[in-house]
Amino acid sequence: MIRSSNNDFKMSVKSGDSGEEVLPGHRVPIYYYDPVVGSFHYGQRHPMKPHRIHITHSLVLSYNLNKHMHFYRPKLATKWDLCTFHAQGKVDYSSLLSKMISSYVNI
């Protein structure tokens, strides 16, 4: 996922590893990537296509775009993080289902 941020600093900011200076107020792209996301198959009708994430990341690296943007790897959400957007009962139920499925698959 790529989004932009405004840098409203009064001094110049370095962007990536390229050493190029970014002028104040210049929008620096922010790139989030986690290689684990592309390892899942969400089903044929699901709108998210993980292989597209891998392809996009390969293009970013091939064209050295990562040197011109802020690169972040997102952290895994905790139960507390999930409860910020979902009811605790739903989070607990999903956790229980996940444990049941993993124990079934490991048999």
N, C-alpha and C positions, 0 to 999 in steps of 0.2 A: 504494500500500500504506500502511496506517495502523497504527501500533503505539503503545503508550504507554511512557513512561519515568517513573521515580520521580525527583523532584528532592529529595534529602536535604540541601539546603543549610540553613544556619542563618539565612540572610537571604532576603528576597523576591527573586523572579526575574521579569523582564518577559517576557510571552508575546507573540510576534509583534510587529506594528506598532501594536496597539491601545493600548498603554501600560497595560493592565490588569495589576495585580500578581497573581501567583500565590502562594498561601500555601505555606510549606515543607511538603513531603510531598505536595503536589497533583500529580496525574498529568497531564502535559501531552502531548497527542497529538503524534506525530511522523509527518509525511506525506512520503512519497517519491514524486516524480513526474518522469518523463522523457518529453517529448513524442514522442521517436523510437520508443518501444516500441509506441505505437498505430499506427505506420505499417506494421507487418508483418502478413502473413496467414499463420497457422500451419497452415492446412488446415481443412477443414470439420469433421473429427472431433476436432480438438485442443481440449482443455478451456479454453485461454486464448483469450478473446475481446477483442482489442485495442480494439474500439469501446467496450467497457464502461469501459476506462480513461479514454478521452476523455470519456465521459458523466459518470463520477464526478468528474473534474477540473472539468468545467463546473459541476457542482452545488456543489463546494467553493468555487469562485470566486463563483458567483451568490449563495450564502448568506453570503459573507464569512467562511467558516470558516477560511480561511488566516490570518486575523488572530488566531486563537485557538489556533494550533498552531505547532510548529516545522516549517518547510518546507525540504526538502532535495532537491537534484537529485543522484542517484547518479552516481558516476564510472564510466567505462567500465573493465571488468575487463582487467587485463593478462594476458599469458601466465603470468606468475608466480602471479597470483591464481587463475587457472583450475587450475593444477597443485596448488593447495592441496586441491582437492576431486576432481580427476580425474587419472588416470595420464597421465604426460607423453606416452606413445605415442598415447593417445586425443586429446590436445590437438593434437599434431603432425599427426595424420591429419585432424582436423577443419579445421585451418588449410590443409592441402594441398587438401582437397576444396573449401573456400571459394574458394581461389585458382583452382582449375580451373573451378569453376562461373562465377565472375565473368569469367574470360577467355572462356568459351564464350558467355556472355550478351552480352559486348561485341563479338562478331564481327559 
